[in-house]
Amino acid sequence: MSIVDKIKQQIEANPIIIYMKGTPDAPQCGFSARAASTLKACGLPFAAVDVLSDPEIRQGIKEYSSWPTIPQVYIKQQFIGGSDIVAEMYENGELQQLMKDLA
């Protein structure tokens, strides 16, 4: 299975997924910490992939999304963005609206 196929499978299998540095309970950068805590604040379970533990995923997700930075959040197989976008969407209620049917 190619790395793109693996990433696609992960995104399809998880309604909410974050590709981040570290884990939600032990983030390894401030941006990943912010994005994960924003997702936690929404109160729904989400999957997390630690890109630091898999260099192929770390590079592959950037190519998959055409987005150069980590973290990356996907909801319902749609690329949402990184920590700033996710936080802004949370603050204005868009993120909760996007997730409402997943509860």
C-alpha distances in whole Angstrom, upper triangle without the diagonal:
4,7,8,6,7,10,11,10,12,15,15,16,18,21,22,20,21,19,22,23,24,24,27,29,29,28,28,29,32,30,27,30,32,29,28,32,32,29,31,34,33,33,30,27,24,20,20,17,19,18,20,18,15,16,12,13,16,16,13,15,18,16,15,18,20,22,23,24,23,23,22,23,21,23,22,19,22,22,25,26,26,29,32,31,30,34,35,34,35,38,39,38,35,32,34,34,31,30,33,31,29,32
4,5,5,6,9,10,11,12,14,15,16,19,21,22,19,20,17,20,22,23,24,26,29,28,27,26,27,30,28,25,29,30,27,27,31,31,28,30,34,32,33,30,27,24,20,20,17,18,16,19,17,14,14,10,10,14,13,10,12,15,13,12,15,17,19,20,21,20,21,20,21,20,22,22,18,20,20,23,23,24,27,30,29,28,32,33,32,33,37,37,36,33,31,33,33,30,29,33,31,29,32
4,5,5,6,9,10,11,12,14,15,17,19,19,16,16,14,16,18,19,20,23,25,25,23,23,24,26,24,22,25,26,24,23,27,27,25,27,30,29,30,27,24,21,18,16,13,15,12,15,14,11,10,7,7,10,9,6,9,11,10,9,13,15,16,17,17,17,18,16,18,17,20,20,17,18,17,20,20,21,24,26,26,25,28,30,29,30,34,34,33,31,28,30,31,27,27,30,30,27,30
4,5,5,6,9,10,11,12,14,16,18,18,15,16,14,17,19,21,21,23,26,26,24,24,24,26,24,22,25,26,23,23,27,27,24,27,30,28,29,26,24,20,18,17,14,16,14,17,17,13,13,10,8,11,10,6,8,10,9,7,10,12,14,16,17,16,17,15,16,15,18,17,14,15,15,18,18,19,23,25,24,23,27,28,27,29,32,32,31,28,26,28,29,25,25,28,27,25,28
4,5,5,6,9,10,10,12,14,17,18,16,17,15,19,21,22,22,24,27,27,26,26,27,29,26,24,27,28,25,24,28,28,25,27,30,29,29,26,23,20,17,17,15,17,16,19,18,15,15,12,11,14,14,10,11,14,12,10,13,15,17,19,20,19,19,17,18,16,18,17,14,16,16,19,20,22,25,27,26,25,29,30,28,30,33,34,32,29,27,29,29,25,25,28,27,24,27
4,5,5,6,9,10,11,13,16,16,13,14,13,16,18,19,19,21,24,24,23,23,24,26,24,21,24,26,22,22,25,26,23,25,28,27,27,24,21,18,14,14,12,14,13,16,15,12,13,10,9,12,13,9,10,14,13,11,14,16,18,19,19,18,18,16,16,15,17,17,14,16,16,19,20,20,23,26,25,24,27,29,28,28,32,33,31,29,26,27,28,25,24,27,26,23,26
4,5,5,6,9,10,11,13,13,11,11,10,13,16,17,17,19,22,22,20,21,22,23,21,18,21,22,19,19,22,22,20,22,25,24,24,21,19,15,12,12,10,12,11,15,14,12,13,10,7,10,11,8,7,11,11,8,10,13,14,16,16,14,14,12,12,11,14,14,11,13,12,15,16,17,20,22,21,20,24,25,24,25,28,29,28,25,22,24,25,21,21,24,23,21,24
4,5,5,6,9,10,12,13,11,13,12,16,19,20,20,21,24,25,23,24,24,26,23,21,24,24,21,20,24,23,21,23,26,24,24,21,19,16,14,14,13,16,15,19,18,16,16,14,11,14,14,10,9,13,12,8,10,14,15,17,18,17,16,14,13,11,13,12,9,11,11,15,16,18,21,23,22,21,24,26,24,25,29,29,27,24,22,24,24,20,20,23,22,19,23
4,5,5,6,9,11,13,11,14,13,17,20,20,20,21,24,25,23,25,26,27,25,22,24,25,22,21,24,24,21,23,26,24,24,20,18,15,13,14,13,16,16,19,18,16,18,15,12,15,16,13,12,16,15,12,14,17,19,21,21,19,18,16,15,12,14,13,10,13,14,17,19,20,23,26,24,22,26,28,25,26,30,30,28,26,23,24,25,21,20,23,21,19,22
4,6,5,6,9,10,8,10,10,14,17,17,16,17,20,21,20,21,22,24,21,18,21,22,18,17,21,21,17,19,22,21,21,17,15,12,9,10,9,13,13,17,16,14,16,14,11,14,15,12,11,15,15,12,13,17,17,19,18,16,15,13,12,10,12,11,9,12,13,15,17,18,20,23,21,20,23,25,23,23,27,28,26,24,20,22,23,19,18,21,20,17,20
4,6,5,7,8,7,9,10,14,17,18,17,17,21,22,20,22,22,23,20,18,20,21,17,16,20,19,16,18,21,19,19,16,14,11,9,10,10,14,14,18,18,16,18,16,12,14,16,13,11,14,14,11,11,15,15,18,17,15,14,11,10,7,8,8,6,9,9,12,14,15,18,21,19,17,20,22,20,21,24,25,23,20,17,19,20,16,15,18,17,15,18
4,6,7,9,9,13,14,17,21,21,20,20,23,25,24,25,26,27,24,21,23,24,20,19,22,21,18,20,23,20,20,17,15,13,11,13,14,17,18,21,21,19,21,19,16,18,19,16,14,17,17,13,14,18,18,21,21,19,18,15,13,10,10,8,6,10,12,14,17,19,21,24,21,20,23,25,22,23,26,26,24,21,19,20,20,16,15,18,16,14,17
4,7,9,9,13,14,17,20,20,18,19,22,23,23,25,26,27,24,21,23,24,20,19,22,21,18,19,22,20,19,15,13,11,9,12,13,16,18,21,20,19,21,19,16,19,20,17,16,19,19,16,17,21,21,23,22,20,19,16,14,11,11,9,9,12,14,16,19,20,22,25,23,21,24,26,23,23,27,27,25,23,20,20,21,17,16,18,16,13,16
4,5,6,10,12,15,18,18,16,16,19,21,20,22,23,24,21,18,20,20,17,15,18,17,14,15,18,16,15,12,10,7,6,9,11,15,16,20,19,19,21,20,16,18,20,18,15,18,19,16,16,20,20,22,21,18,16,14,11,9,8,8,8,11,13,14,16,17,19,22,20,17,20,22,20,20,23,24,22,20,16,17,18,15,13,15,14,11,13
4,7,10,13,16,20,20,18,16,20,22,21,23,24,24,21,19,20,20,16,15,17,16,12,14,16,13,14,10,9,7,8,11,14,17,19,22,22,21,23,22,19,20,22,20,17,19,21,17,17,20,20,22,21,19,16,14,11,8,6,5,7,9,11,12,15,17,18,20,18,15,18,20,17,17,21,21,18,16,13,13,14,11,9,12,10,8,11
4,7,10,13,16,17,14,13,16,19,17,20,20,20,17,15,16,16,12,11,14,12,9,11,13,11,12,8,8,5,6,9,11,15,16,20,20,20,22,21,17,18,20,18,15,18,19,17,15,19,18,20,18,16,13,11,7,6,5,6,8,9,10,10,12,13,14,17,15,12,15,17,15,14,18,19,17,15,11,12,13,11,9,12,12,9,11
4,7,10,13,14,12,11,15,16,15,17,17,18,15,12,14,15,11,10,13,13,9,12,15,13,14,11,9,5,5,6,8,11,12,16,16,16,18,17,14,14,17,15,12,15,17,14,13,17,16,17,15,13,10,8,6,5,7,9,9,10,10,10,11,12,13,16,15,12,15,18,16,16,19,21,19,17,13,15,17,14,12,16,16,13,15
4,6,10,11,9,9,13,14,12,14,14,14,12,9,11,12,8,8,11,11,9,11,14,14,15,13,11,7,6,5,6,9,10,13,14,14,16,16,12,12,15,14,11,13,15,14,13,16,14,15,12,9,7,6,4,6,9,12,11,12,10,10,10,9,10,14,13,11,13,16,15,15,18,20,19,17,14,16,18,15,14,18,18,16,17
4,7,9,9,10,14,13,11,12,12,14,11,8,11,13,10,10,13,14,12,14,17,17,18,16,14,11,9,6,5,6,6,10,11,11,12,12,9,8,11,11,8,10,13,12,11,14,12,12,10,7,5,5,6,9,12,14,13,13,11,12,10,9,11,15,14,13,16,18,18,18,21,23,22,20,17,19,21,18,18,21,22,19,21
4,6,7,8,11,11,8,8,9,10,9,5,8,10,9,8,12,13,12,14,17,17,18,17,16,12,10,7,6,5,6,8,10,11,12,13,10,9,12,13,10,12,15,15,14,16,13,13,10,6,4,7,9,12,14,18,16,16,14,14,12,9,10,14,15,13,15,18,18,18,21,23,23,21,18,20,23,20,20,23,24,21,23
4,7,9,11,9,6,5,6,9,9,6,9,11,11,10,13,15,15,16,19,20,21,20,18,15,13,10,8,5,6,6,9,10,11,13,11,9,12,14,12,13,17,17,16,18,15,14,11,7,7,10,12,15,18,21,20,20,17,17,15,12,12,15,17,16,17,20,21,21,23,26,25,24,21,23,26,24,23,27,28,25,26
4,7,8,6,4,5,8,10,11,8,9,12,12,10,13,15,15,15,18,20,20,19,17,14,12,9,8,5,7,7,8,11,13,15,13,12,15,17,15,16,20,20,19,21,19,17,14,11,10,13,14,17,19,22,21,22,20,19,18,15,14,18,19,18,19,22,23,22,24,27,26,26,22,24,27,25,23,27,28,25,25
4,5,5,5,8,10,12,12,8,8,12,11,8,11,14,13,12,16,17,17,16,14,11,10,7,7,6,9,10,10,13,15,17,15,14,18,18,16,18,21,21,20,23,20,20,16,13,11,13,13,16,18,20,20,21,19,19,18,15,14,18,19,17,18,21,22,20,23,26,25,24,21,22,25,23,21,24,25,22,22
4,6,6,9,11,11,11,8,7,9,9,5,7,10,9,9,12,14,13,13,11,10,9,7,9,9,12,13,14,16,19,20,17,16,20,21,18,20,23,22,21,23,21,21,17,14,11,13,13,15,16,19,20,20,19,18,17,14,13,17,18,15,15,19,19,17,20,23,22,22,18,19,22,21,18,21,23,20,20
4,6,10,12,12,14,11,9,12,12,9,9,13,12,10,13,16,15,15,13,12,12,10,12,11,15,15,15,18,20,23,20,19,23,24,21,23,26,25,25,27,24,24,20,17,15,17,16,19,20,23,23,24,22,21,20,18,16,19,21,18,18,22,22,20,22,25,24,24,21,21,25,24,21,24,25,22,22
4,6,9,11,12,10,8,12,13,10,11,15,14,13,16,19,18,18,16,15,14,11,12,10,13,12,13,16,18,21,19,17,21,22,20,22,25,25,24,26,23,22,19,15,14,17,17,20,22,25,25,25,23,22,21,18,16,19,21,19,19,23,23,22,24,27,26,26,23,24,27,26,24,27,28,25,25
4,6,7,9,6,5,9,10,8,10,13,13,13,16,18,18,18,17,15,14,11,11,9,11,10,12,15,17,19,17,15,18,20,18,19,22,22,21,23,20,19,15,12,10,14,15,18,20,23,23,23,20,19,17,14,13,16,18,16,16,20,21,19,21,25,24,24,21,22,26,24,23,26,28,25,25
4,7,9,7,7,11,12,11,13,16,16,17,19,21,22,22,20,18,16,13,12,9,10,9,11,14,15,18,16,14,17,19,17,18,21,22,21,22,19,18,14,11,11,14,16,19,22,25,25,24,22,21,18,15,14,17,19,18,18,21,23,22,24,27,27,27,24,25,28,27,26,29,31,28,28
4,6,5,6,9,10,11,12,14,16,16,18,21,22,22,21,19,18,14,14,11,12,11,14,16,16,19,17,14,17,19,17,17,21,22,20,21,18,16,12,9,9,13,15,19,21,25,24,23,20,19,16,13,11,14,16,16,16,19,20,20,21,24,25,25,22,24,27,26,25,28,30,28,28
4,5,5,6,9,10,10,12,14,15,16,19,20,21,21,19,19,16,16,14,15,14,17,19,20,22,20,17,19,22,19,19,22,23,21,22,18,17,13,11,10,13,15,19,21,25,24,23,20,18,15,12,9,11,14,14,13,16,18,17,18,21,22,22,20,22,25,24,24,27,29,27,27
4,5,5,6,9,10,11,12,14,15,17,19,20,19,17,17,14,15,13,13,14,17,19,18,20,18,15,17,19,16,16,19,20,18,18,15,14,10,8,7,10,12,16,18,22,21,20,17,15,12,8,6,8,11,11,10,13,15,15,16,19,20,19,17,20,22,21,21,24,27,25,25
4,5,5,6,8,10,11,12,14,16,17,17,16,14,13,10,11,10,11,12,14,16,16,18,16,13,16,17,15,15,19,19,17,18,15,14,10,7,5,9,10,14,16,20,19,18,16,14,12,8,7,10,12,11,11,15,16,15,17,20,20,20,17,19,22,20,20,23,25,22,23
4,6,5,6,9,10,10,12,15,16,17,16,14,14,12,13,12,14,14,16,19,20,22,19,17,20,21,18,19,22,22,20,22,19,18,14,11,9,12,12,16,18,21,22,21,18,16,14,11,8,11,14,12,11,15,16,15,16,20,20,20,17,19,22,21,20,23,25,23,23
4,6,5,6,9,10,11,13,15,16,16,15,16,14,15,15,16,17,20,21,22,24,21,19,21,22,19,19,23,22,20,21,18,18,14,12,9,12,12,15,17,20,21,20,17,15,13,10,6,8,11,9,8,11,13,11,13,16,17,17,14,16,19,19,18,21,23,21,22
4,6,5,6,9,10,11,13,14,14,12,13,11,13,13,14,16,18,20,20,22,18,17,19,20,16,17,20,19,17,19,16,16,13,10,7,9,8,11,13,17,17,16,14,11,10,7,5,8,9,6,7,10,11,10,12,15,15,15,12,14,17,16,15,18,20,18,19
4,5,5,6,9,10,11,12,11,9,10,9,11,12,14,15,17,19,20,21,18,17,20,20,17,18,22,20,19,21,18,18,15,12,9,10,9,12,13,17,17,17,15,13,12,10,8,12,13,9,10,14,14,12,15,17,17,16,13,14,18,16,15,18,20,17,18
4,5,5,6,9,10,12,12,11,13,12,15,15,17,19,20,22,24,25,22,21,24,24,21,22,25,24,22,24,21,21,18,15,12,13,12,15,15,19,20,20,18,16,15,13,10,12,13,10,9,13,13,11,13,16,15,16,13,14,17,17,15,18,20,18,18
4,5,5,7,9,11,12,11,14,13,16,17,19,21,22,24,25,26,23,21,24,24,21,21,24,23,21,23,20,21,17,15,12,13,11,13,13,17,18,17,16,13,13,11,8,10,11,7,6,10,10,7,9,12,12,12,9,10,14,14,13,15,18,16,16
4,5,5,7,8,8,8,10,11,14,15,18,20,21,22,24,25,21,20,23,23,19,20,23,21,19,22,19,21,18,15,12,12,9,11,11,14,15,15,14,12,12,12,10,12,12,8,9,12,11,9,12,14,12,12,9,9,13,12,10,13,15,13,13
4,5,5,7,8,8,11,11,15,16,19,21,22,23,25,26,23,22,25,25,22,23,26,25,23,25,23,24,21,18,15,15,13,14,14,17,18,18,18,16,16,15,13,15,15,12,12,15,14,11,14,16,15,15,12,11,15,15,12,14,16,14,13
4,5,8,10,11,14,15,19,20,22,24,25,27,29,30,26,25,28,28,24,26,29,27,25,27,24,25,22,20,17,17,14,16,15,18,20,20,19,16,17,16,13,15,15,11,10,13,12,9,11,14,12,13,11,10,13,14,12,13,16,15,13
4,6,9,10,14,15,19,20,23,25,26,27,29,29,26,25,28,27,24,25,28,26,23,26,24,25,23,20,17,16,13,14,12,15,18,17,17,15,16,16,14,16,15,11,11,13,11,8,11,13,10,11,8,6,10,11,8,10,12,11,10
4,7,9,13,15,19,21,23,25,26,27,30,30,26,26,29,28,25,27,30,27,25,28,26,28,25,22,19,19,15,16,14,16,19,19,20,18,19,19,17,19,18,14,14,17,15,12,15,16,14,15,12,9,13,13,10,11,13,11,9
4,6,10,13,16,19,22,24,24,25,28,28,24,25,27,26,23,25,27,25,23,27,25,27,24,21,18,17,14,14,11,13,16,17,17,16,18,18,17,19,18,15,16,18,16,13,16,18,15,15,12,10,13,12,8,10,11,8,7
4,7,10,14,16,19,22,21,22,25,25,22,22,25,24,21,24,26,23,22,26,24,26,23,20,17,16,13,13,12,13,15,17,17,17,18,18,18,20,19,16,17,20,18,16,19,21,18,18,14,13,16,14,11,13,13,10,9
4,7,10,13,16,18,18,19,22,22,18,19,22,20,17,20,22,20,19,22,21,22,20,16,14,13,10,10,9,11,13,14,14,14,15,15,15,18,17,14,16,19,17,15,19,21,18,17,13,14,16,14,11,14,14,11,11
4,7,10,13,16,15,16,18,18,15,16,19,17,15,18,20,18,17,21,19,21,18,15,13,12,10,10,10,12,12,14,14,15,16,15,16,19,19,16,18,21,19,18,22,23,21,20,16,17,19,17,14,17,17,13,15
4,7,9,12,12,13,15,16,12,13,16,15,13,16,18,16,16,19,18,18,16,12,10,10,9,10,12,14,14,15,14,15,15,14,14,18,18,15,17,20,19,18,22,24,22,21,17,18,21,18,16,20,20,17,18
4,6,9,9,9,12,12,9,9,13,12,10,13,16,14,15,18,16,16,14,11,10,10,10,12,14,16,15,16,15,16,15,14,15,19,19,17,19,22,21,21,24,26,25,23,20,22,24,21,19,23,23,20,21
4,5,6,7,10,11,9,8,12,13,11,14,16,16,16,19,17,16,14,10,10,11,12,14,17,20,18,19,17,18,16,15,15,19,20,18,20,23,23,22,25,28,27,26,22,24,26,24,22,26,26,23,24
4,5,5,6,8,6,5,8,10,9,11,13,14,14,16,14,13,11,8,9,10,13,15,18,20,18,19,16,17,16,14,15,19,20,18,21,23,24,24,26,29,28,26,23,25,28,25,24,28,28,25,27
4,6,6,10,9,7,10,12,12,13,16,17,18,19,17,15,13,10,11,13,16,18,21,24,22,23,20,21,19,16,17,20,22,21,22,25,26,26,28,31,31,29,26,28,31,28,27,31,31,28,30
4,7,9,9,8,12,13,13,15,18,18,19,21,19,18,16,13,14,16,18,19,22,24,23,24,22,23,21,19,20,24,25,23,25,28,28,28,31,33,33,31,28,30,32,29,28,31,32,28,30
4,5,5,6,9,10,11,13,15,15,17,18,18,16,15,13,14,15,17,18,22,23,21,22,20,22,20,19,21,24,25,24,26,29,28,29,32,34,33,31,28,30,32,29,28,31,32,28,30
4,5,5,6,8,10,11,13,14,16,17,16,14,14,12,14,15,18,19,23,25,22,23,20,22,20,19,21,24,24,24,26,29,29,29,32,34,34,32,29,31,33,30,29,33,33,30,32
4,5,5,6,8,10,11,12,14,15,15,14,14,14,15,15,18,18,22,23,20,21,19,21,20,19,22,25,25,24,27,29,29,30,33,34,34,32,29,31,33,29,29,33,32,30,32
4,5,5,6,8,10,10,12,14,13,13,13,11,12,12,14,15,18,20,17,18,16,18,17,16,19,22,22,21,24,26,26,26,29,31,30,28,25,27,29,26,25,29,29,26,28
4,6,6,7,9,10,12,12,11,10,9,8,10,10,13,15,19,21,18,18,16,17,15,14,16,19,20,19,22,24,24,25,28,30,29,27,24,27,29,26,25,29,30,27,29
4,6,5,7,9,10,11,10,9,10,10,12,12,15,16,20,22,19,19,16,18,16,15,18,21,21,21,24,26,26,27,30,31,31,29,26,29,30,27,27,31,31,29,31
4,5,5,6,9,10,10,10,11,11,13,12,14,15,18,19,16,16,14,17,16,16,19,21,21,21,24,26,25,27,30,31,30,28,25,28,29,26,26,29,29,27,30
4,5,5,6,8,8,9,9,9,10,8,11,11,15,16,13,13,11,13,12,12,15,18,17,17,20,22,22,23,26,27,26,24,21,24,25,22,22,26,26,24,26
4,6,6,6,5,5,7,8,10,9,12,13,17,18,15,14,11,13,11,12,15,17,16,17,20,21,21,23,26,27,27,24,22,25,26,23,24,27,28,26,29
4,6,5,7,8,10,12,13,12,14,15,18,19,16,15,12,15,14,15,18,20,19,20,23,24,24,26,28,29,29,26,24,27,28,24,25,29,29,27,30
4,6,8,10,12,12,13,11,12,12,15,16,12,12,10,13,13,14,18,20,18,19,22,23,22,24,27,27,27,24,22,25,25,22,22,26,26,24,27
4,5,8,10,11,11,9,10,10,13,14,11,10,7,10,9,11,15,16,15,15,19,20,19,21,24,24,24,21,19,22,22,19,20,24,24,23,26
4,6,9,12,13,11,13,13,16,18,15,13,10,12,11,12,16,17,16,17,20,21,20,23,25,25,26,23,21,25,25,22,23,27,27,26,29
4,6,8,10,8,11,12,16,18,15,13,9,11,8,9,13,13,13,14,17,18,18,20,22,23,23,21,19,23,24,21,22,26,27,25,28
4,7,10,9,13,15,18,21,18,16,13,14,11,10,13,14,14,16,18,19,20,22,24,25,26,23,22,25,26,24,25,28,29,28,30
4,6,7,11,14,17,20,18,16,13,13,9,7,10,11,12,14,16,17,18,20,21,23,24,22,20,23,25,22,23,27,28,26,28
3,5,9,12,16,19,17,16,12,12,9,7,8,11,12,12,14,17,17,18,20,22,23,21,18,22,23,21,21,25,26,24,26
4,7,10,13,17,15,14,11,11,8,5,7,10,11,10,12,15,15,16,18,20,20,19,16,19,21,19,18,22,24,21,23
4,7,10,13,12,11,7,7,5,5,8,10,10,9,12,14,14,15,18,19,19,17,14,17,19,16,16,20,21,19,21
4,7,10,9,8,6,5,6,6,8,11,9,8,11,13,12,13,16,17,16,14,11,14,15,12,12,16,17,15,17
4,7,6,5,4,5,8,10,12,14,12,10,14,15,13,14,18,18,17,14,11,14,14,11,11,15,15,13,16
4,5,5,7,7,10,12,14,16,13,11,14,15,12,13,17,17,15,12,9,11,11,8,8,11,11,10,13
4,5,8,10,13,16,17,19,16,14,18,19,15,16,20,19,17,14,12,13,12,9,8,11,10,9,12
4,7,9,12,15,17,19,16,15,19,20,17,18,22,21,19,16,14,16,16,12,12,15,14,13,16
4,6,9,13,15,17,14,13,16,17,14,16,19,19,17,14,12,15,14,10,12,15,15,14,17
4,6,9,12,14,11,11,14,15,13,15,18,18,17,14,12,15,15,12,13,17,17,16,19
4,7,10,11,7,7,11,11,9,12,15,14,14,11,9,13,13,10,12,15,16,16,18
4,7,8,6,6,10,10,10,12,15,15,15,13,11,15,16,13,15,18,20,19,21
4,6,6,6,9,10,11,12,14,16,16,15,13,16,18,16,16,20,22,20,22
4,6,5,6,8,10,10,12,14,15,14,12,15,17,16,17,20,22,21,22
4,6,5,6,9,10,11,12,14,13,12,15,17,17,18,21,23,22,23
4,5,5,6,9,10,11,12,10,10,13,15,13,15,18,21,20,21
4,5,5,6,9,10,10,9,7,10,12,11,12,15,18,17,18
4,5,5,6,9,10,10,8,11,14,13,14,17,20,19,19
4,5,5,6,9,8,9,11,13,13,15,17,20,20,21
4,6,5,6,5,5,8,9,9,11,13,16,17,18
4,6,5,6,5,7,9,10,11,12,16,16,16
4,6,8,8,9,11,13,14,15,19,19,19
4,6,8,9,10,12,14,14,18,19,19
4,6,5,6,9,10,11,14,15,15
4,6,5,6,9,10,13,14,15
4,5,5,6,9,12,12,13
4,5,5,6,9,10,10
4,5,5,8,10,11
4,6,8,9,11
4,6,5,7
4,5,6
4,6
4
